[in-house]
């Protein structure tokens, strides 16, 4: 029989933290460990011949970081720039390498902690996002938060495929 302390430790293992943000009127979340920082939007340098969801690039302490309009990437209307628009800098793993990307978001909400058992499986319908991009659905108060799998939704291979498809 497990002690109370062992059960508490197991519950801790299932807790995950997510950075939540808004795209239009919808709430989304990314696992906190994938986010590096949040930047105030100060503009980007456009790159010619890129698909619409790639806004351009920024210089982040000497590194060139591509900026993706996450709303467009997920099939939503583009983000309208306003004072709360920000860039969420994420780090994803690709073939044992870390890739840094910036995600344009309408605003950042908060960091939430969720028990793994409270995260519902991604629905096969209704979200209008590829199911493999969704880690799950969480509920906070009356709002649903679509938890994204950044490694799949932002995979450089997937993005490269989309870029090639746009110009064929």
DSSP file (Angstrom, degrees, kcal/mol; ACC not computed):
  #  RESIDUE AA STRUCTURE BP1 BP2  ACC     N-H-->O    O-->H-N    N-H-->O    O-->H-N    TCO  KAPPA ALPHA  PHI   PSI    X-CA   Y-CA   Z-CA
    1    1 A X              0   0    0      0, 0.0     2,-0.2     0, 0.0     0, 0.0   0.000 360.0 360.0 360.0 136.4    0.0    0.0    0.0
    2    2 A X        -     0   0    0      1,-0.1     2,-0.1     2,-0.0     0, 0.0  -0.479 360.0-124.6 -79.7 145.1    1.3    3.5   -1.0
    3    3 A X     >  -     0   0    0     -2,-0.2     4,-2.1     1,-0.1     5,-0.2  -0.393  26.8-108.0 -79.4 165.2    1.9    6.1    1.6
    4    4 A X  H  > S+     0   0    0      1,-0.2     4,-2.2     2,-0.2     5,-0.1   0.875 121.0  54.1 -59.4 -38.3    0.3    9.5    1.4
    5    5 A X  H  > S+     0   0    0      2,-0.2     4,-2.2     1,-0.2    -1,-0.2   0.893 106.6  50.5 -65.8 -41.0    3.7   11.0    0.5
    6    6 A X  H  > S+     0   0    0      2,-0.2     4,-2.1     1,-0.2    -1,-0.2   0.914 111.1  48.8 -63.4 -42.8    4.2    8.6   -2.4
    7    7 A X  H  X S+     0   0    0     -4,-2.1     4,-2.2     1,-0.2    -2,-0.2   0.909 110.0  51.7 -63.5 -41.6    0.8    9.4   -3.8
    8    8 A X  H  X S+     0   0    0     -4,-2.2     4,-2.0     1,-0.2    -1,-0.2   0.898 109.4  50.4 -62.0 -40.5    1.5   13.1   -3.6
    9    9 A X  H  X S+     0   0    0     -4,-2.2     4,-1.5     2,-0.2    -1,-0.2   0.889 108.9  51.5 -65.5 -38.7    4.7   12.6   -5.5
   10   10 A X  H  X S+     0   0    0     -4,-2.1     4,-0.9     2,-0.2    -2,-0.2   0.909 108.5  51.0 -63.8 -41.9    2.9   10.7   -8.2
   11   11 A X  H >X S+     0   0    0     -4,-2.2     3,-0.9     1,-0.2     4,-0.6   0.910 106.5  55.2 -61.6 -41.4    0.4   13.5   -8.6
   12   12 A X  H >< S+     0   0    0     -4,-2.0     3,-1.0     1,-0.3    -1,-0.2   0.862 101.3  59.3 -58.9 -35.9    3.2   16.0   -8.9
   13   13 A X  H 3< S+     0   0    0     -4,-1.5    -1,-0.3     1,-0.3    -2,-0.2   0.811 104.9  49.7 -63.0 -29.4    4.6   14.0  -11.8
   14   14 A X  H << S+     0   0    0     -4,-0.9   102,-1.3    -3,-0.9     2,-0.3   0.559  88.0 101.7 -89.0  -8.2    1.4   14.4  -13.7
   15   15 A X  E <<  -A  115   0A   0     -3,-1.0     2,-0.3    -4,-0.6   100,-0.2  -0.584  50.7-175.0 -79.1 137.6    1.2   18.2  -13.2
   16   16 A X  E     -A  114   0A   0     98,-2.7    98,-3.1    -2,-0.3     2,-0.4  -0.966  17.7-136.4-130.6 148.6    2.3   20.3  -16.2
   17   17 A X  E     -A  113   0A   0     -2,-0.3    15,-2.7    96,-0.2     2,-0.4  -0.869  21.0-171.4-106.4 140.2    2.8   24.0  -16.6
   18   18 A X  E     -AB 112  31A   0     94,-2.7    94,-2.7    -2,-0.4     2,-0.6  -0.984  22.8-136.1-130.9 138.7    1.5   25.9  -19.7
   19   19 A X  E     -AB 111  30A   0     11,-2.8    11,-1.9    -2,-0.4     2,-0.3  -0.848  30.8-154.4 -87.1 123.9    2.0   29.4  -20.9
   20   20 A X  E     + B   0  29A   0     90,-3.2    89,-2.9    -2,-0.6    90,-0.5  -0.788  20.1 165.0-104.9 147.6   -1.5   30.5  -22.1
   21   21 A X  E     -AB 108  28A   0      7,-2.4     7,-2.8    -2,-0.3     2,-0.4  -0.951  30.1-110.1-152.6 166.3   -2.1   33.2  -24.7
   22   22 A X  E     -AB 107  27A   0     85,-2.9    84,-1.8    -2,-0.3    85,-1.1  -0.850  16.5-176.0-109.6 139.1   -4.8   34.5  -27.0
   23   23 A X  E >  S- B   0  26A   0      3,-2.2     3,-1.9    -2,-0.4     2,-0.3  -0.945  78.2 -46.6-124.4 106.8   -5.2   34.4  -30.7
   24   24 A X  T 3  S-     0   0    0     -2,-0.5    55,-0.0     1,-0.2    54,-0.0  -0.545 122.2 -26.4  64.2-126.9   -8.3   36.4  -31.5
   25   25 A X  T 3  S+     0   0    0     -2,-0.3     2,-0.3    -3,-0.1    -1,-0.2   0.323 119.7  96.2-100.4   7.0  -10.9   35.3  -29.0
   26   26 A X  E <   -B   23   0A   0     -3,-1.9    -3,-2.2   117,-0.0     2,-0.4  -0.731  65.8-136.4-101.8 148.3   -9.4   31.8  -28.5
   27   27 A X  E     +Bc  22 145A   0    117,-0.6   119,-2.3    -2,-0.3     2,-0.3  -0.852  24.2 178.1-102.4 136.9   -7.1   30.6  -25.8
   28   28 A X  E     -Bc  21 146A   0     -7,-2.8    -7,-2.4    -2,-0.4     2,-0.3  -0.887   9.2-157.3-130.2 162.1   -4.0   28.4  -26.5
   29   29 A X  E     -Bc  20 147A   0    117,-2.2   119,-2.9    -2,-0.3     2,-0.4  -0.996   6.5-165.1-143.0 149.3   -1.3   27.0  -24.4
   30   30 A X  E     -B   19   0A   0    -11,-1.9   -11,-2.8    -2,-0.3   119,-0.1  -0.968  42.9 -92.8-126.8 146.0    2.3   25.7  -24.9
   31   31 A X  E >   -B   18   0A   0    117,-0.5     3,-2.0    -2,-0.4     4,-0.5  -0.370  35.6-130.1 -58.5 133.3    4.2   23.7  -22.4
   32   32 A X  G >  S+     0   0    0    -15,-2.7     3,-1.6     1,-0.3    -1,-0.2   0.831 103.6  64.2 -58.3 -35.8    6.2   26.1  -20.3
   33   33 A X  G 3  S+     0   0    0    -16,-0.4    -1,-0.3     1,-0.3    -2,-0.1   0.705  99.4  55.8 -64.8 -16.6    9.5   24.3  -20.7
   34   34 A X  G <  S+     0   0    0     -3,-2.0    57,-3.1    56,-0.1     2,-0.4   0.595  92.7  84.6 -88.6 -11.7    9.3   25.0  -24.5
   35   35 A X  E <   +F   90   0B   0     -3,-1.6    55,-0.3    -4,-0.5     3,-0.1  -0.764  48.6 179.1 -96.8 136.2    9.0   28.8  -24.0
   36   36 A X  E     -     0   0B   0     53,-3.5     2,-0.3    -2,-0.4    54,-0.2   0.832  61.8 -31.6 -98.4 -44.5   12.2   30.9  -23.5
   37   37 A X  E     -F   89   0B   0     52,-1.2    52,-2.9     2,-0.0     2,-0.5  -0.985  48.4-116.7-167.5 169.3   10.8   34.4  -23.2
   38   38 A X  E     -F   88   0B   0     -2,-0.3     2,-0.4    50,-0.2    50,-0.2  -0.985  30.2-164.2-121.4 129.0    8.1   36.8  -24.1
   39   39 A X  E     -F   87   0B   0     48,-3.1    48,-2.7    -2,-0.5     2,-0.2  -0.879  24.3-115.3-115.4 144.4    9.0   39.9  -26.1
   40   40 A X  E     -F   86   0B   0     -2,-0.4     2,-0.5    46,-0.2    46,-0.2  -0.558  44.2-106.7 -68.3 138.9    7.1   43.1  -26.7
   41   41 A X        +     0   0    0     44,-1.5    -1,-0.1    -2,-0.2     3,-0.1  -0.584  50.9 159.5 -74.1 121.6    6.3   43.4  -30.4
   42   42 A X        -     0   0    0     -2,-0.5    -1,-0.1     1,-0.4     2,-0.1   0.164  59.8 -80.4-125.6  15.0    8.6   46.1  -31.9
   43   43 A X        -     0   0    0      2,-0.0    -1,-0.4    15,-0.0     2,-0.3  -0.176  40.0-120.4 104.8 159.7    8.4   45.0  -35.5
   44   44 A X        -     0   0    0     11,-0.1     2,-0.7    -2,-0.1    14,-0.2  -0.917  22.1-111.4-133.8 159.9   10.0   42.4  -37.7
   45   45 A X  B     -G   57   0B   0     12,-2.9    12,-2.1    -2,-0.3    -2,-0.0  -0.852  39.5-128.4 -92.4 115.9   12.2   42.5  -40.8
   46   46 A X        -     0   0    0     -2,-0.7     2,-0.5    10,-0.2    10,-0.2  -0.288  14.0-147.8 -64.1 149.5   10.2   41.0  -43.7
   47   47 A X    >   -     0   0    0      7,-0.3     3,-0.7     8,-0.2     7,-0.1  -0.985  22.2-120.0-118.8 122.4   11.7   38.3  -45.8
   48   48 A X  T 3  S+     0   0    0     -2,-0.5     3,-0.1     1,-0.2     8,-0.0  -0.202  88.3  17.9 -62.2 151.8   10.7   38.2  -49.5
   49   49 A X  T 3  S+     0   0    0      1,-0.2     2,-0.3   118,-0.0    -1,-0.2   0.770  88.8 133.0  61.3  33.3    9.0   35.2  -51.0
   50   50 A X    <   -     0   0    0     -3,-0.7    -1,-0.2     4,-0.1   113,-0.0  -0.806  63.4 -97.4-106.1 153.0    7.9   33.6  -47.7
   51   51 A X    >   -     0   0    0     -2,-0.3     3,-1.9     1,-0.1    -1,-0.1  -0.256  41.2-102.2 -65.1 161.1    4.4   32.3  -47.0
   52   52 A X  T 3  S+     0   0    0      1,-0.3    17,-0.1    20,-0.1    -1,-0.1   0.781 117.3  64.1 -57.5 -31.2    2.0   34.7  -45.2
   53   53 A X  T 3  S+     0   0    0     19,-0.1    16,-3.1     1,-0.1     2,-0.8   0.650  88.0  76.7 -74.3 -11.2    2.4   32.9  -41.9
   54   54 A X  E <   - H   0  68B   0     -3,-1.9    -7,-0.3    14,-0.2    14,-0.2  -0.869  61.9-175.3 -98.6 107.9    6.1   33.9  -41.7
   55   55 A X  E     -     0   0B   0     12,-2.0     2,-0.3    -2,-0.8    -1,-0.2   0.815  48.4 -93.7 -72.1 -32.0    6.0   37.6  -40.7
   56   56 A X  E     - H   0  67B   0     11,-1.1    11,-3.1   -10,-0.2     2,-0.3  -0.990  48.4 -63.1 150.4-151.2    9.8   38.0  -41.0
   57   57 A X  E     -GH  45  66B   0    -12,-2.1   -12,-2.9    -2,-0.3     2,-0.3  -0.911  30.0-156.4-133.8 159.5   12.8   37.8  -38.7
   58   58 A X  E     - H   0  65B   0      7,-2.0     7,-2.7    -2,-0.3     2,-0.7  -0.916  25.0-118.6-128.3 160.8   14.1   39.5  -35.6
   59   59 A X  E     - H   0  64B   0     -2,-0.3     2,-0.7     5,-0.2     5,-0.2  -0.903  29.7-173.3 -98.0 113.8   17.6   39.9  -34.2
   60   60 A X  E >  S- H   0  63B   0      3,-3.2     3,-1.6    -2,-0.7    -2,-0.0  -0.857  71.8 -41.6-112.7  95.1   17.6   38.3  -30.7
   61   61 A X  T 3  S-     0   0    0     -2,-0.7    -1,-0.1     1,-0.3     3,-0.1   0.886 124.8 -38.8  51.5  45.0   20.9   38.9  -29.1
   62   62 A X  T 3  S+     0   0    0      1,-0.3     2,-0.4     0, 0.0    -1,-0.3   0.290 118.1 108.2  93.9 -10.4   22.8   38.2  -32.3
   63   63 A X  E <   -H   60   0B   0     -3,-1.6    -3,-3.2     2,-0.0     2,-0.6  -0.835  67.9-129.3-102.1 138.9   20.6   35.3  -33.5
   64   64 A X  E     -H   59   0B   0     -2,-0.4     2,-0.5    -5,-0.2    -5,-0.2  -0.768  29.7-170.7 -84.7 121.3   18.3   35.6  -36.4
   65   65 A X  E     -H   58   0B   0     -7,-2.7    -7,-2.0    -2,-0.6    36,-0.1  -0.960  17.8-133.2-119.7 120.5   14.9   34.2  -35.2
   66   66 A X  E     -H   57   0B   0     -2,-0.5    36,-2.9    34,-0.5     2,-0.5  -0.464  18.7-143.0 -69.4 142.8   12.0   33.6  -37.7
   67   67 A X  E     -Hi  56 102B   0    -11,-3.1   -12,-2.0    34,-0.2   -11,-1.1  -0.937  13.4-162.9-112.8 125.9    8.6   35.0  -36.5
   68   68 A X  E     -Hi  54 103B   0     34,-3.2    36,-3.1    -2,-0.5     2,-1.3  -0.906  22.2-133.1-110.8 130.2    5.5   33.1  -37.3
   69   69 A X  E  >  - i   0 104B   0    -16,-3.1     4,-2.4    -2,-0.5     3,-0.2  -0.713  24.5-164.5 -76.8  99.4    1.9   34.5  -37.1
   70   70 A X  H  > S+     0   0    0     -2,-1.3     4,-1.8    34,-0.9     6,-0.2   0.820  82.9  59.0 -61.9 -32.3    0.6   31.5  -35.2
   71   71 A X  H  4>S+     0   0    0     33,-0.4     5,-3.3     2,-0.2    -1,-0.2   0.952 109.9  42.5 -61.1 -48.7   -3.0   32.5  -36.0
   72   72 A X  H >45S+     0   0    0     -3,-0.2     3,-1.9     1,-0.2    -2,-0.2   0.907 110.6  56.7 -62.9 -41.2   -2.3   32.2  -39.7
   73   73 A X  H 3<5S+     0   0    0     -4,-2.4    -1,-0.2     1,-0.3    -2,-0.2   0.840 109.1  47.0 -59.2 -33.0   -0.4   29.0  -39.2
   74   74 A X  T 3<5S-     0   0    0     -4,-1.8    -1,-0.3    -3,-0.2    -2,-0.2   0.250 125.3-100.5 -95.2  12.4   -3.4   27.5  -37.5
   75   75 A X  T < 5S+     0   0    0     -3,-1.9    -3,-0.2     1,-0.3     2,-0.2   0.695  82.4 125.6  81.9  18.9   -5.8   28.6  -40.2
   76   76 A X  S   <S-     0   0    0     -5,-3.3    -1,-0.3    -6,-0.2     3,-0.1  -0.550  72.0 -79.3 -99.8 169.9   -7.2   31.6  -38.3
   77   77 A X        -     0   0    0     -2,-0.2    -1,-0.1     1,-0.1     3,-0.1  -0.366  63.9 -88.2 -63.3 152.0   -7.3   35.3  -39.6
   78   78 A X        -     0   0    0     -7,-0.1     2,-0.3     1,-0.1    -1,-0.1  -0.177  48.0 -95.2 -62.0 155.7   -4.0   37.1  -39.2
   79   79 A X        -     0   0    0     -3,-0.1     2,-0.6    25,-0.1    -1,-0.1  -0.528  31.7-137.8 -71.8 133.7   -3.1   38.9  -36.0
   80   80 A X        -     0   0    0     -2,-0.3     2,-0.1    -3,-0.1   -56,-0.1  -0.848  26.9-118.7 -91.8 123.4   -4.0   42.5  -36.0
   81   81 A X        +     0   0    0     -2,-0.6     2,-0.3     2,-0.1    25,-0.1  -0.399  49.2 148.3 -67.8 134.3   -1.1   44.4  -34.4
   82   82 A X    >   -     0   0    0     -2,-0.1     3,-1.4    24,-0.1   -41,-0.1  -0.859  62.5 -76.3-151.3-176.3   -2.0   46.4  -31.2
   83   83 A X  T 3  S+     0   0    0      1,-0.3   -42,-0.1    -2,-0.3    -2,-0.1   0.739 126.9  48.1 -66.0 -23.9   -0.3   47.4  -27.9
   84   84 A X  T 3  S+     0   0    0    -44,-0.1    24,-0.3     2,-0.1    -1,-0.3   0.480  80.5 121.3 -94.9  -2.5   -0.6   43.9  -26.3
   85   85 A X    <   +     0   0    0     -3,-1.4   -44,-1.5    22,-0.1     2,-0.3  -0.362  41.2 171.3 -60.1 136.9    0.7   42.0  -29.3
   86   86 A X  E     -FJ  40 105B   0     19,-2.3    19,-2.5   -46,-0.2     2,-0.5  -0.888  34.9-118.3-142.8 172.0    3.8   40.1  -28.3
   87   87 A X  E     -FJ  39 104B   0    -48,-2.7   -48,-3.1    -2,-0.3     2,-0.7  -0.975  18.4-155.0-117.4 122.3    6.3   37.5  -29.5
   88   88 A X  E     -FJ  38 103B   0     15,-2.8    15,-2.3    -2,-0.5     2,-0.6  -0.873  14.4-148.1 -95.9 114.6    6.5   34.2  -27.6
   89   89 A X  E     -FJ  37 102B   0    -52,-2.9   -53,-3.5    -2,-0.7   -52,-1.2  -0.743  22.3-176.8 -87.8 121.9   10.0   32.8  -28.2
   90   90 A X  E     -FJ  35 101B   0     11,-3.0    11,-2.2    -2,-0.6     2,-0.5  -0.807  20.7-147.8-119.0 158.8    9.9   29.0  -28.1
   91   91 A X  E     - J   0 100B   0    -57,-3.1     2,-0.3    -2,-0.3     9,-0.2  -0.988  19.7-178.2-127.2 120.6   12.6   26.4  -28.4
   92   92 A X  E     - J   0  99B   0      7,-2.7     7,-3.2    -2,-0.5     2,-0.5  -0.843  25.2-119.8-118.1 157.6   11.7   23.1  -30.1
   93   93 A X  E     + J   0  98B   0     -2,-0.3     2,-0.4     5,-0.2     5,-0.2  -0.832  29.1 175.4-101.2 129.4   13.8   20.0  -30.6
   94   94 A X  E >  S- J   0  97B   0      3,-3.3     3,-1.7    -2,-0.5    -2,-0.0  -0.964  73.5 -23.8-133.8 115.7   14.4   18.8  -34.1
   95   95 A X  T 3  S-     0   0    0     -2,-0.4     3,-0.1     1,-0.3    -1,-0.1   0.909 126.6 -50.0  49.4  50.0   16.7   15.8  -34.6
   96   96 A X  T 3  S+     0   0    0      1,-0.2     2,-0.4     0, 0.0    -1,-0.3   0.607 119.7 110.4  64.8  14.7   18.5   16.4  -31.3
   97   97 A X  E <   - J   0  94B   0     -3,-1.7    -3,-3.3     2,-0.0     2,-0.5  -0.914  68.5-125.1-115.8 147.0   19.0   20.1  -32.2
   98   98 A X  E     - J   0  93B   0     -2,-0.4     2,-0.4    -5,-0.2    -5,-0.2  -0.797  23.7-165.6 -91.7 129.1   17.3   23.1  -30.6
   99   99 A X  E     - J   0  92B   0     -7,-3.2    -7,-2.7    -2,-0.5     2,-0.5  -0.960   7.7-148.9-115.9 130.3   15.5   25.4  -33.0
  100  100 A X  E     + J   0  91B   0     -2,-0.4   -34,-0.5    -9,-0.2     2,-0.3  -0.865  21.9 169.9-103.7 130.0   14.3   28.8  -31.8
  101  101 A X  E     - J   0  90B   0    -11,-2.2   -11,-3.0    -2,-0.5     2,-0.4  -0.953  26.6-135.1-133.4 152.5   11.2   30.4  -33.3
  102  102 A X  E     -iJ  67  89B   0    -36,-2.9   -34,-3.2    -2,-0.3     2,-0.5  -0.926  16.2-155.6-107.9 136.1    9.1   33.5  -32.4
  103  103 A X  E     -iJ  68  88B   0    -15,-2.3   -15,-2.8    -2,-0.4     2,-0.4  -0.947  11.5-137.8-114.2 122.0    5.3   33.2  -32.3
  104  104 A X  E     +iJ  69  87B   0    -36,-3.1   -34,-0.9    -2,-0.5   -33,-0.4  -0.633  31.2 175.5 -76.5 129.2    3.2   36.3  -32.8
  105  105 A X  E     - J   0  86B   0    -19,-2.5   -19,-2.3    -2,-0.4   -82,-0.2  -0.963  40.6-127.5-134.7 151.7    0.3   36.3  -30.4
  106  106 A X  S    S-     0   0    0    -84,-1.8     2,-0.3    -2,-0.3   -83,-0.2   0.904  88.6 -28.7 -63.6 -41.1   -2.4   38.8  -29.6
  107  107 A X  E     -A   22   0A   0    -85,-1.1   -85,-2.9   -22,-0.1     2,-0.4  -0.963  58.2-114.7-168.6 157.4   -1.6   38.7  -25.9
  108  108 A X  E     -A   21   0A   0     -2,-0.3   -87,-0.3   -24,-0.3     3,-0.1  -0.849  25.9-172.9 -98.7 138.0   -0.1   36.4  -23.2
  109  109 A X  E     -     0   0A   0    -89,-2.9     2,-0.3    -2,-0.4   -88,-0.2   0.908  43.7 -64.9 -93.8 -73.4   -2.5   35.4  -20.5
  110  110 A X  E     -     0   0A   0    -90,-0.5   -90,-3.2   -92,-0.0     2,-0.5  -0.968  41.8 -89.1-167.5 172.8   -0.8   33.5  -17.7
  111  111 A X  E     -A   19   0A   0     -2,-0.3     2,-0.3   -92,-0.2   -92,-0.2  -0.898  45.0-171.3 -97.8 128.4    1.1   30.4  -16.7
  112  112 A X  E     -A   18   0A   0    -94,-2.7   -94,-2.7    -2,-0.5     2,-0.5  -0.883  17.4-141.4-119.1 153.6   -1.3   27.7  -15.5
  113  113 A X  E     -A   17   0A   0     -2,-0.3     2,-0.4   -96,-0.2   -96,-0.2  -0.962  22.9-172.4-113.2 129.2   -0.6   24.4  -13.9
  114  114 A X  E     -A   16   0A   0    -98,-3.1   -98,-2.7    -2,-0.5     2,-0.3  -0.952  26.0-123.6-124.5 139.3   -2.8   21.4  -14.9
  115  115 A X  E >   -A   15   0A   0     -2,-0.4     3,-2.0  -100,-0.2     4,-0.4  -0.646  28.0-126.8 -72.6 136.1   -3.1   17.9  -13.6
  116  116 A X  G >  S+     0   0    0   -102,-1.3     3,-1.2    -2,-0.3    -1,-0.1   0.826 109.2  59.2 -54.7 -33.7   -2.4   15.5  -16.5
  117  117 A X  G 3  S+     0   0    0      1,-0.2    -1,-0.3     3,-0.0  -102,-0.1   0.672  99.2  58.1 -72.5 -15.2   -5.7   13.8  -15.8
  118  118 A X  G <  S+     0   0    0     -3,-2.0     2,-0.7     2,-0.1    21,-0.3   0.470  84.0  95.0 -92.1  -2.2   -7.6   17.0  -16.3
  119  119 A X  S <  S-     0   0    0     -3,-1.2    19,-0.2    -4,-0.4     2,-0.2  -0.810  70.9-145.0 -91.6 118.3   -6.3   17.4  -19.9
  120  120 A X  B     -D  137   0A   0     17,-2.9    17,-2.3    -2,-0.7     3,-0.1  -0.490  23.5 -98.2 -81.9 151.0   -8.8   16.0  -22.3
  121  121 A X        -     0   0    0     15,-0.2    15,-0.2    -2,-0.2     2,-0.1  -0.331  50.1 -90.8 -64.2 149.1   -7.7   14.2  -25.5
  122  122 A X        -     0   0    0     12,-0.3    -1,-0.1    13,-0.3     2,-0.1  -0.407  45.0-118.1 -62.7 132.2   -7.8   16.3  -28.6
  123  123 A X        -     0   0    0      1,-0.1     4,-0.2    -2,-0.1    -1,-0.1  -0.399   8.5-134.4 -70.3 150.8  -11.2   16.0  -30.4
  124  124 A X  S    S+     0   0    0     -2,-0.1     2,-0.3     2,-0.1    -1,-0.1   0.517  87.7  26.6 -81.1  -4.7  -11.2   14.6  -33.9
  125  125 A X  S    S+     0   0    0      6,-0.0     2,-0.2     3,-0.0    -2,-0.1  -0.951  99.7  41.2-148.2 164.5  -13.5   17.4  -35.0
  126  126 A X  S    S+     0   0    0     -2,-0.3    -2,-0.1     1,-0.1    -1,-0.0  -0.048  87.4  82.6  93.0 -33.1  -14.5   21.0  -34.2
  127  127 A X  S    S-     0   0    0     -2,-0.2    -1,-0.1     2,-0.2     3,-0.1   0.700  81.0-141.9 -82.4 -17.2  -11.1   22.6  -33.5
  128  128 A X        +     0   0    0      1,-0.2     2,-0.4     0, 0.0    -1,-0.0   0.811  67.0 108.4  58.3  31.9  -10.3   23.2  -37.2
  129  129 A X  S    S-     0   0    0    -54,-0.0    -1,-0.2     5,-0.0    -2,-0.2  -0.986  87.0 -89.7-132.3 142.5   -6.6   22.4  -36.4
  130  130 A X    >   -     0   0    0     -2,-0.4     3,-1.9     1,-0.2     4,-0.4  -0.300  37.5-130.9 -50.9 130.4   -4.8   19.3  -37.5
  131  131 A X  G >  S+     0   0    0      1,-0.3     3,-1.4     2,-0.2    -1,-0.2   0.822 104.6  61.4 -58.1 -34.2   -5.4   16.8  -34.6
  132  132 A X  G 3  S+     0   0    0      1,-0.3    -1,-0.3    20,-0.1    21,-0.1   0.686  97.1  60.6 -70.2 -14.2   -1.7   16.0  -34.4
  133  133 A X  G <  S+     0   0    0     -3,-1.9    16,-3.4    19,-0.1     2,-0.6   0.644  91.7  83.0 -80.4 -15.3   -0.9   19.6  -33.5
  134  134 A X  E <   - E   0 148A   0     -3,-1.4   -12,-0.3    -4,-0.4    14,-0.3  -0.807  51.8-174.5-101.7 122.8   -3.1   19.4  -30.4
  135  135 A X  E     -     0   0A   0     12,-3.0     2,-0.3    -2,-0.6   -13,-0.3   0.826  67.1 -64.3 -76.0 -35.1   -1.7   18.0  -27.2
  136  136 A X  E     - E   0 147A   0     11,-1.4    11,-2.7   -15,-0.2     2,-0.4  -0.966  48.5 -88.3 168.8-177.1   -5.1   18.2  -25.5
  137  137 A X  E     -DE 120 146A   0    -17,-2.3   -17,-2.9    -2,-0.3     2,-0.3  -0.981  34.2-171.5-123.1 131.5   -7.8   20.5  -24.3
  138  138 A X  E     - E   0 145A   0      7,-2.7     7,-3.2    -2,-0.4     2,-0.5  -0.849  12.5-142.3-118.1 157.9   -7.9   22.0  -20.9
  139  139 A X  E     - E   0 144A   0    -21,-0.3     2,-0.5    -2,-0.3     5,-0.2  -0.981  14.9-179.3-123.2 131.6  -10.7   24.0  -19.2
  140  140 A X  E >   - E   0 143A   0      3,-2.7     3,-2.5    -2,-0.5     2,-0.2  -0.974  68.4 -46.9-129.3 117.3  -10.1   26.9  -16.9
  141  141 A X  T 3  S-     0   0    0     -2,-0.5     0, 0.0     1,-0.3     0, 0.0  -0.441 123.5 -25.1  55.5-122.6  -13.3   28.4  -15.5
  142  142 A X  T 3  S+     0   0    0     -2,-0.2     2,-0.3    -3,-0.1    -1,-0.3   0.399 120.8  94.3 -98.4   3.5  -15.6   28.7  -18.5
  143  143 A X  E <   - E   0 140A   0     -3,-2.5    -3,-2.7  -117,-0.0     2,-0.4  -0.739  63.9-142.5-101.3 143.4  -12.8   28.9  -21.1
  144  144 A X  E     - E   0 139A   0     -2,-0.3  -117,-0.6    -5,-0.2     2,-0.5  -0.832  13.3-155.8 -97.2 141.3  -11.3   26.1  -23.1
  145  145 A X  E     -cE  27 138A   0     -7,-3.2    -7,-2.7    -2,-0.4     2,-0.7  -0.978   8.8-143.3-120.2 121.9   -7.6   26.2  -23.8
  146  146 A X  E     -cE  28 137A   0   -119,-2.3  -117,-2.2    -2,-0.5     2,-0.7  -0.759  16.5-148.7 -85.1 115.4   -6.2   24.4  -26.8
  147  147 A X  E     -cE  29 136A   0    -11,-2.7   -12,-3.0    -2,-0.7   -11,-1.4  -0.771  15.4-148.6 -89.8 116.9   -2.9   22.9  -25.7
  148  148 A X  E     - E   0 134A   0   -119,-2.9     2,-1.0    -2,-0.7  -117,-0.5  -0.577  14.5-135.1 -89.9 146.3   -0.6   22.8  -28.7
  149  149 A X    >>  -     0   0    0    -16,-3.4     4,-2.8    -2,-0.2     3,-1.1  -0.839  23.1-168.9 -94.2  95.7    2.2   20.3  -29.4
  150  150 A X  H 3> S+     0   0    0     -2,-1.0     4,-2.3     1,-0.3    -1,-0.2   0.842  79.9  61.7 -59.4 -36.9    4.9   22.8  -30.5
  151  151 A X  H 34 S+     0   0    0      1,-0.2    -1,-0.3     2,-0.2     5,-0.1   0.841 116.6  31.3 -61.0 -31.8    7.2   20.1  -31.8
  152  152 A X  H X4 S+     0   0    0     -3,-1.1     3,-0.8     2,-0.1    -2,-0.2   0.881 120.7  47.6 -91.9 -44.4    4.6   19.1  -34.3
  153  153 A X  H 3< S+     0   0    0     -4,-2.8    -3,-0.2   -20,-0.2    -2,-0.2   0.801 124.9  32.4 -67.8 -28.2    2.8   22.3  -35.1
  154  154 A X  T 3< S+     0   0    0     -4,-2.3    -1,-0.2    -5,-0.3    -2,-0.1   0.165  81.0 147.3-115.8  17.2    6.0   24.2  -35.5
  155  155 A X    <>  -     0   0    0     -3,-0.8     4,-2.7     1,-0.2     5,-0.2  -0.317  48.7-138.4 -56.0 126.3    8.2   21.5  -36.9
  156  156 A X  H  > S+     0   0    0      1,-0.2     4,-2.7     2,-0.2     5,-0.2   0.845 105.6  55.5 -56.2 -32.9   10.7   23.0  -39.4
  157  157 A X  H  > S+     0   0    0      2,-0.2     4,-2.1     1,-0.2    -1,-0.2   0.927 109.7  45.2 -65.3 -43.0   10.1   20.1  -41.7
  158  158 A X  H  > S+     0   0    0      2,-0.2     4,-2.2    -3,-0.2    -2,-0.2   0.915 114.6  48.4 -64.5 -43.8    6.4   20.8  -41.7
  159  159 A X  H  X S+     0   0    0     -4,-2.7     4,-2.2     2,-0.2    -2,-0.2   0.904 110.8  50.6 -64.4 -41.3    7.0   24.5  -42.2
  160  160 A X  H  X S+     0   0    0     -4,-2.7     4,-2.5    -5,-0.2    -1,-0.2   0.902 109.1  52.0 -63.0 -40.6    9.5   23.8  -45.1
  161  161 A X  H  X S+     0   0    0     -4,-2.1     4,-2.6     1,-0.2    -1,-0.2   0.920 109.9  48.9 -60.3 -44.0    6.8   21.6  -46.7
  162  162 A X  H  X S+     0   0    0     -4,-2.2     4,-1.9     2,-0.2    -2,-0.2   0.880 110.5  50.9 -64.4 -38.0    4.3   24.4  -46.5
  163  163 A X  H  X S+     0   0    0     -4,-2.2     4,-1.0     2,-0.2    -2,-0.2   0.934 112.7  45.7 -64.2 -46.2    6.7   26.9  -48.0
  164  164 A X  H >< S+     0   0    0     -4,-2.5     3,-0.6     1,-0.2     4,-0.4   0.909 111.4  52.6 -63.0 -42.6    7.5   24.5  -50.9
  165  165 A X  H >< S+     0   0    0     -4,-2.6     3,-0.9     1,-0.2    -1,-0.2   0.857 104.6  56.6 -63.2 -36.0    3.8   23.7  -51.5
  166  166 A X  H 3< S+     0   0    0     -4,-1.9    -1,-0.2     1,-0.2    -2,-0.2   0.808 111.5  42.3 -66.6 -29.0    2.9   27.5  -51.6
  167  167 A X  T <<        0   0    0     -4,-1.0    -1,-0.2    -3,-0.6    -2,-0.2   0.319 360.0 360.0-104.1   8.2    5.4   28.1  -54.5
  168  168 A X    <         0   0    0     -3,-0.9    -1,-0.2    -4,-0.4    -2,-0.1   0.456 360.0 360.0 -86.2 360.0    4.7   25.0  -56.6
